[in-house]
Amino acid sequence: MSKLGCECGYVIRDNTDDLPHKASFIPDKLDYQMLDEIKTRIENYKEKLNLGEKVYDDYLFDLISTVDLKFRKDIYECINCGRLWLQTASGNFISYLSETGKYEAILDVDN
């Protein structure tokens, strides 16, 4: 997602890293499924090494990060109205309005 139009009219942009109004989450029901897939990929990686197969330097990182991307969902907080936008299983977004109606920076780890 590069842009998301909020109900308040503000356009939430995601065109760089380390955004204070963005976070990711993994639904609890998918936790063990994700961990099992990581375990399987690590076992396959170890098998390749035991067979003497050559792998590129970031091979293990790429294996794990693709699993992470498969299961991770995004969440955004509108800096204008505080509305939270959560990514659904279908990839769309659904919003929830903060009771305060203002930006609280709840996704900002420095807050």
Secondary structure, DSSP 8 states (H G I E B T S, - for coil): --EEE-TTS-EEE--SSS-TTEEEE--GGGHHHHHHHHHHHHHHHHHHHHTT----TTHHHHHHHHHHHHH-EEEEE-TTT--EEEE-TTS-EEEE--SS-S---TT-TT-
